[in-house]
Amino acid sequence: CGPCRLSNPVVKDVMKQFMDDINVVEVCTDDLPDVASDAGVMSIPTIQIYFKGQLLDTIVGCVARNVLASSVDKILEDYVSPP
């Protein structure tokens, strides 16, 4: 979809920024509707951030690079390297 195509470069950019700390999985809702449904995806694009199987953040719609990067950074700070 158009919004997904707009979000894709943002996700790839953030993925490069955090490449040593995160894994990114893309799910096409057309190809895997059951996976999307099980994850509670109601609109696309949807970005979900998990840590140890727990959903920690969900961003729906096109997202600015700094917003996504801030979300990932906060989760890494809070869950991966707490003070």
matplotlib code that plots the C-alpha trace (Angstrom):
import matplotlib.pyplot as plt

x = [0.0, 1.1, 1.6, 3.6, 5.9, 6.3, 7.1, 9.5, 12.5, 12.0, 12.0, 15.1, 16.9, 16.1, 17.0, 20.5, 20.9, 20.2, 21.4, 23.5, 20.6, 17.3, 15.8, 13.2, 10.5, 8.2, 4.8, 2.7, -0.9, -2.1, 0.3, -0.1, -3.5, -3.5, -0.2, -1.5, -4.8, -3.0, -0.9, -4.0, -3.1, -6.2, -4.6, -1.6, 1.2, 1.5, 4.9, 5.0, 8.0, 8.6, 11.1, 11.3, 7.9, 6.1, 4.6, 6.0, 4.9, 2.6, 2.8, 0.0, 0.3, 3.2, 5.8, 8.6, 12.1, 12.8, 9.6, 10.4, 14.1, 13.0, 10.7, 13.3, 15.9, 13.6, 12.9, 16.5, 17.3, 14.4, 14.7, 18.0, 20.4, 18.6, 20.5]
y = [0.0, 3.6, 4.4, 1.2, 2.3, 5.6, 4.0, 1.4, 3.7, 5.1, 1.6, 0.6, 3.8, 3.1, -0.5, 0.5, 2.9, 0.1, -2.9, -4.3, -4.1, -5.0, -7.5, -6.3, -8.6, -7.5, -9.2, -8.7, -8.8, -10.0, -13.0, -13.7, -12.5, -14.9, -13.5, -9.9, -10.9, -12.7, -9.6, -7.4, -5.4, -3.5, -0.9, -0.7, 0.2, -0.9, -1.1, -3.2, -3.4, -6.4, -7.4, -11.0, -11.7, -8.8, -6.1, -2.8, -0.2, 0.0, 2.8, 2.9, 4.8, 6.6, 7.5, 10.1, 8.7, 10.5, 9.2, 5.6, 6.0, 7.5, 4.7, 2.1, 4.0, 4.3, 0.6, -0.3, 2.0, 0.7, -3.0, -3.9, -1.7, -0.4, 1.9]
z = [0.0, -0.4, 3.3, 3.7, 0.8, 2.6, 5.9, 4.5, 4.1, 7.6, 9.1, 7.1, 8.2, 11.8, 11.4, 10.1, 13.1, 15.6, 13.6, 16.4, 18.9, 17.1, 14.6, 12.2, 10.8, 8.0, 7.7, 4.6, 5.8, 2.4, 2.5, 6.3, 7.4, 10.4, 11.8, 11.4, 13.1, 16.0, 16.5, 16.6, 13.5, 12.4, 10.1, 7.9, 8.3, 11.8, 13.6, 16.7, 19.0, 21.1, 23.8, 24.9, 23.4, 25.1, 23.0, 24.3, 21.6, 18.6, 16.0, 13.5, 10.2, 8.6, 11.2, 11.2, 11.5, 14.8, 16.3, 15.5, 16.5, 19.9, 20.6, 19.8, 21.8, 24.9, 24.8, 24.6, 27.5, 29.6, 28.9, 27.5, 29.5, 32.5, 34.9]

ax = plt.figure().add_subplot(projection="3d")
ax.plot(x, y, z, "-o")
ax.set_aspect("equal")
plt.show()
